[in-house]
């Protein structure tokens, strides 16, 4: 299975979207929206910001590993 390393993150505050390169060896717990500087964090039960706000789950989850 090919791992996808880019995801489009959508800020829930204003809907701003930006394509980002995800780290392949870890999860990202914080992300600041470039548009409004809202600090995004995963919600309870989410692995990371990409698994919550992105179009593609993070690489560790894609690989079948448990949450970071």
C-alpha positions in Angstrom: 0.0 0.0 0.0 1.4 3.4 -1.0 1.4 5.9 1.8 0.1 9.4 0.9 2.1 12.2 2.5 0.0 15.2 1.7 -3.3 16.2 3.1 -5.6 19.3 2.8 -6.2 20.7 6.2 -9.5 22.7 6.6 -9.8 25.2 9.4 -13.2 24.7 11.1 -13.5 28.4 12.0 -13.6 29.9 8.5 -13.1 27.0 6.2 -9.7 28.0 5.0 -7.9 25.1 3.2 -4.2 24.4 2.7 -2.3 21.4 1.4 0.4 20.3 3.8 3.1 17.7 3.8 2.6 15.4 6.8 5.5 14.0 8.8 6.0 10.3 8.0 7.4 9.1 11.3 5.2 10.9 13.8 1.8 12.6 14.4 1.2 16.3 14.5 -0.8 17.5 17.5 -0.9 21.2 16.8 -1.5 23.2 13.6 -1.9 26.9 13.2 -4.3 28.1 10.5 -2.4 30.4 8.2 -5.6 32.4 7.5 -6.8 33.2 11.0 -4.1 31.9 13.3 -6.6 29.5 15.0 -4.6 26.7 16.7 -6.1 23.4 15.8 -5.7 20.4 18.1 -7.1 16.9 17.7 -10.3 16.2 19.5 -10.7 13.3 22.0 -10.4 10.1 20.1 -8.5 11.6 17.2 -4.9 10.6 16.5 -3.7 14.0 15.3 -4.7 17.2 13.4 -4.5 15.4 10.0 -6.8 12.6 11.2 -9.3 15.2 12.4 -9.1 18.2 9.9 -7.3 16.7 6.9 -8.5 14.9 3.8 -6.0 12.1 4.4 -5.2 10.3 7.6 -1.6 10.6 8.9 1.0 8.1 7.6 1.2 6.0 10.8 -2.6 5.4 10.7 -2.4 4.7 6.9 0.3 2.1 7.6 -2.1 0.4 10.1 -0.2 1.4 13.2 -2.1 2.4 16.3 -2.5 6.1 17.2 0.7 7.9 17.9 
